[in-house]
Amino acid sequence: MGTASGEPAAQPPSSYHAAQSRGGKPTLERAAYEGKAKRVVSQPDGVAHIYYKDDATAFNGARHELFEGKGTLNSQITERLFEYLAGHGIPTHHLGRVDERTLAAKWVDIIPIEAVVRYKVAGTLAKRTGLDHLTECDPPIIEMYYKRDDLGDPLINDDHVRQLGLATPMELDWIRAMARQAADALRDLFLKAGIDLVDLKFEFGRTADGELVLADEISPDTCRFRDLATGEILDKDLFRFDEGDLLAGYRKLLAHLDRALAANVQS
């Protein structure tokens, strides 16, 4: 998809984002992990502290810059969206806020599948199909990618998932259903904010007791957003393609989101 969450998939099984398990069983060894956009540190009682960094990367790390305050913005957006989804019946790893750029979450084994929900054509979908940019996808297209930076996060299907042993058929059905349910809830919310949610990436994990939950982050780093009134880009494409001020775009998205959430509470 090109909207990387900031964690490389090729990593030791002891890390927070080590989704591949030894012998097909989840491993939950506690370790600190430093990713491209986040730092994860284990805490007692199965909790992880996720620190959101100011780094922006693109094209599997080929581009890298620092934007002061980006980590705080992404943590705020992620926190609001996880809490919103929890209120709509979507189980998540989110537990609460630690400080201005650190969130607490359940420690999970990330399943190395990126579930991408596309409402409009963008990014690699346009390159692979020749469809015009922002062509509507009706119904939305759901794609699965193998979370492996060293392989370029390739597009995979159910047979690949089975062959690689990434998830059971039942787990994959659940991931696909939860991705669509969560994406639809977020799209409705952002439409109320005057924002078009073009596509987004989800990651899921297994908790220590085997529960499947939505994990990682939901932010302009992992989604594509467009202002419905102006067409303005409000996501990491601002950085990827030098389309404008990244921090200004993230701040504008957060402001729109807060207004939509406030209106949702009032209604």
C-alpha positions as CSV (number, residue, x, y, z in Angstrom):
1,M,0.0,0.0,0.0
2,G,2.8,2.4,0.8
3,T,1.3,3.6,4.0
4,A,3.8,2.0,6.4
5,S,3.1,1.9,10.1
6,G,6.8,2.4,10.8
7,E,7.7,-1.1,11.9
8,P,9.8,-3.4,9.7
9,A,8.4,-7.0,9.6
10,A,11.7,-8.8,9.3
11,Q,12.7,-8.9,13.0
12,P,13.3,-11.2,15.9
13,P,10.3,-13.0,17.4
14,S,10.9,-11.3,20.7
15,S,9.8,-7.9,19.5
16,Y,6.4,-6.4,20.0
17,H,5.7,-6.6,16.3
18,A,7.1,-10.1,15.9
19,A,4.0,-11.7,14.4
20,Q,5.6,-14.9,13.2
21,S,5.6,-17.3,16.1
22,R,7.8,-20.3,16.9
23,G,6.2,-23.6,16.0
24,G,3.0,-21.9,15.0
25,K,2.4,-20.6,18.6
26,P,2.4,-17.0,19.7
27,T,5.5,-15.8,21.4
28,L,5.1,-13.1,24.0
29,E,8.7,-12.4,25.2
30,R,9.0,-8.9,26.6
31,A,11.5,-6.7,24.8
32,A,12.0,-3.1,23.8
33,Y,11.6,-2.4,20.1
34,E,12.7,0.5,18.0
35,G,10.8,1.0,14.8
36,K,10.9,3.7,12.1
37,A,8.0,5.7,13.5
38,K,7.4,4.2,17.0
39,R,9.3,2.8,20.0
40,V,7.7,0.0,22.0
41,V,8.7,-0.9,25.5
42,S,7.3,-3.7,27.6
43,Q,5.8,-3.0,31.0
44,P,4.6,-5.3,33.8
45,D,1.3,-7.2,33.5
46,G,1.2,-7.6,29.7
47,V,1.3,-3.9,28.9
48,A,3.3,-2.1,26.2
49,H,4.1,1.6,26.1
50,I,4.1,2.9,22.5
51,Y,6.1,6.1,22.0
52,Y,5.3,7.9,18.7
53,K,8.4,9.4,17.1
54,D,8.8,12.5,14.9
55,D,10.3,10.5,12.1
56,A,8.6,10.3,8.7
57,T,9.7,7.6,6.3
58,A,8.6,6.6,2.8
59,F,9.4,4.0,0.2
60,N,10.6,1.4,2.8
61,G,12.9,3.9,4.5
62,A,14.4,5.4,1.3
63,R,13.2,8.8,2.4
64,H,13.5,9.9,6.0
65,E,13.0,13.2,7.7
66,L,12.1,14.5,11.2
67,F,9.0,16.7,11.8
68,E,8.9,18.1,15.3
69,G,5.5,17.3,16.8
70,K,4.5,14.6,14.3
71,G,4.6,11.9,17.0
72,T,2.3,13.8,19.3
73,L,-0.2,14.4,16.5
74,N,-0.2,10.7,15.4
75,S,-0.7,9.6,19.0
76,Q,-3.6,11.9,19.5
77,I,-5.3,10.8,16.2
78,T,-4.7,7.1,17.0
79,E,-6.0,7.4,20.5
80,R,-9.2,9.1,19.3
81,L,-9.8,6.6,16.6
82,F,-9.2,3.5,18.7
83,E,-11.5,4.8,21.4
84,Y,-14.2,5.6,18.7
85,L,-13.9,2.1,17.3
86,A,-14.0,0.5,20.7
87,G,-17.3,2.3,21.2
88,H,-18.5,0.6,17.9
89,G,-17.7,-2.9,19.0
90,I,-14.2,-3.3,17.6
91,P,-11.8,-4.9,20.0
92,T,-8.4,-3.1,20.1
93,H,-5.2,-3.2,22.0
94,H,-5.5,0.4,23.2
95,L,-5.6,1.0,27.0
96,G,-5.0,4.7,27.4
97,R,-2.5,7.6,27.4
98,V,0.8,7.7,29.2
99,D,2.1,11.1,28.2
100,E,1.8,13.6,25.3
101,R,3.2,11.1,22.8
102,T,3.0,7.7,24.4
103,L,0.1,5.3,24.5
104,A,-0.4,2.2,26.6
105,A,-1.6,-0.9,24.9
106,K,-2.0,-4.6,25.5
107,W,1.1,-6.5,24.6
108,V,0.3,-8.5,21.4
109,D,1.9,-10.7,18.8
110,I,1.2,-8.9,15.6
111,I,-0.1,-11.1,12.8
112,P,2.2,-10.3,9.8
113,I,-0.7,-9.4,7.5
114,E,-1.6,-5.8,6.5
115,A,-5.3,-5.5,5.8
116,V,-5.9,-2.7,3.4
117,V,-9.4,-1.4,2.7
118,R,-9.7,0.8,-0.4
119,Y,-12.7,3.0,-1.1
120,K,-11.0,4.7,-4.0
121,V,-8.1,3.8,-6.3
122,A,-4.7,5.2,-5.1
123,G,-1.1,4.1,-4.7
124,T,-0.2,0.6,-5.8
125,L,-3.7,-0.3,-6.8
126,A,-3.6,2.3,-9.6
127,K,-0.1,1.0,-10.7
128,R,-1.3,-2.6,-10.7
129,T,-4.6,-2.1,-12.5
130,G,-4.3,1.1,-14.6
131,L,-7.4,2.4,-13.1
132,D,-7.6,6.2,-12.8
133,H,-6.5,7.8,-9.5
134,L,-9.4,8.2,-7.1
135,T,-11.8,6.0,-9.1
136,E,-14.5,4.8,-6.6
137,C,-14.3,1.2,-5.5
138,D,-17.9,0.0,-5.0
139,P,-17.9,-2.2,-3.0
140,P,-14.7,-1.4,-1.2
141,I,-11.7,-3.6,-2.1
142,I,-10.0,-5.4,0.7
143,E,-6.4,-6.5,0.1
144,M,-3.9,-8.5,2.2
145,Y,-0.2,-7.8,2.2
146,Y,2.6,-9.8,3.8
147,K,4.2,-7.6,6.4
148,R,7.8,-8.1,5.3
149,D,9.9,-5.0,4.4
150,D,12.7,-7.2,3.0
151,L,10.2,-8.6,0.4
152,G,8.5,-5.2,-0.2
153,D,5.3,-6.1,1.6
154,P,3.9,-8.2,-1.3
155,L,0.2,-8.6,-2.0
156,I,-1.0,-12.0,-1.0
157,N,-4.1,-14.1,-1.1
158,D,-5.7,-16.7,1.2
159,D,-3.7,-19.5,-0.2
160,H,-0.5,-17.6,0.5
161,V,-1.6,-17.0,4.1
162,R,-2.3,-20.7,4.5
163,Q,1.0,-21.8,3.0
164,L,3.0,-19.3,5.1
165,G,1.1,-20.3,8.2
166,L,0.3,-16.6,9.1
167,A,-3.3,-17.1,10.3
168,T,-5.9,-19.8,10.3
169,P,-8.8,-19.5,7.8
170,M,-11.1,-18.5,10.7
171,E,-8.7,-15.8,11.8
172,L,-8.4,-14.5,8.3
173,D,-12.2,-14.3,7.9
174,W,-12.3,-12.4,11.2
175,I,-9.5,-10.0,10.1
176,R,-11.3,-9.3,6.8
177,A,-14.7,-8.8,8.6
178,M,-13.2,-6.5,11.3
179,A,-11.2,-4.5,8.7
180,R,-14.4,-3.8,6.8
181,Q,-16.4,-3.0,9.9
182,A,-13.8,-0.7,11.3
183,A,-13.1,1.0,8.0
184,D,-16.8,1.6,7.4
185,A,-17.2,3.1,10.9
186,L,-14.2,5.4,10.3
187,R,-15.3,6.4,6.8
188,D,-18.8,7.5,8.1
189,L,-17.1,9.5,10.9
190,F,-14.7,11.3,8.6
191,L,-17.5,12.1,6.1
192,K,-19.2,14.0,8.9
193,A,-15.9,15.8,9.3
194,G,-15.8,16.8,5.6
195,I,-12.9,14.4,5.0
196,D,-12.8,11.6,2.3
197,L,-11.2,8.4,3.6
198,V,-9.6,7.1,0.4
199,D,-8.0,4.0,1.9
200,L,-6.4,2.7,5.1
201,K,-4.3,-0.1,6.5
202,F,-5.0,-2.2,9.6
203,E,-2.9,-4.6,11.6
204,F,-4.2,-7.1,14.1
205,G,-2.6,-9.1,16.9
206,R,-3.1,-11.9,19.4
207,T,-3.1,-11.1,23.1
208,A,-1.5,-13.3,25.7
209,D,-4.8,-15.1,26.1
210,G,-5.3,-15.6,22.4
211,E,-7.8,-12.8,21.8
212,L,-7.6,-11.2,18.3
213,V,-7.6,-7.4,18.5
214,L,-7.0,-4.4,16.2
215,A,-3.5,-3.1,17.0
216,D,-0.7,-0.8,15.8
217,E,-1.9,2.6,14.9
218,I,-4.5,4.5,12.8
219,S,-3.1,7.8,11.6
220,P,-2.3,9.9,8.6
221,D,0.8,7.6,8.3
222,T,-1.5,4.6,7.6
223,C,-4.4,6.2,5.8
224,R,-5.1,8.4,2.9
225,F,-7.3,11.5,3.5
226,R,-8.6,14.2,1.2
227,D,-10.5,17.3,2.2
228,L,-13.9,17.0,0.5
229,A,-14.3,20.7,-0.1
230,T,-10.8,21.5,-1.5
231,G,-9.2,18.1,-2.4
232,E,-6.3,18.9,-0.1
233,I,-4.1,16.0,0.9
234,L,-4.1,15.4,4.7
235,D,-1.9,12.4,5.1
236,K,1.7,11.1,4.5
237,D,1.4,11.6,0.8
238,L,2.3,15.2,1.6
239,F,5.8,13.9,2.5
240,R,6.0,11.1,0.0
241,F,5.4,13.2,-3.0
242,D,6.3,16.7,-1.7
243,E,2.7,17.8,-1.9
244,G,2.8,20.3,1.0
245,D,3.3,20.9,4.7
246,L,3.0,17.6,6.5
247,L,2.5,19.0,10.0
248,A,-0.2,21.5,8.8
249,G,-2.0,18.7,7.1
250,Y,-2.0,16.5,10.2
251,R,-3.1,19.4,12.4
252,K,-6.0,20.1,10.0
253,L,-7.1,16.5,10.0
254,L,-7.0,16.4,13.8
255,A,-9.1,19.6,14.0
256,H,-11.7,18.2,11.6
257,L,-11.7,14.9,13.6
258,D,-12.3,16.6,16.9
259,R,-15.2,18.6,15.5
260,A,-16.8,15.4,14.1
261,L,-16.3,13.5,17.4
262,A,-17.9,16.4,19.4
263,A,-20.8,16.5,17.0
264,N,-21.2,12.7,17.4
265,V,-21.3,13.0,21.2
266,Q,-23.9,15.8,21.0
267,S,-26.1,13.8,18.6
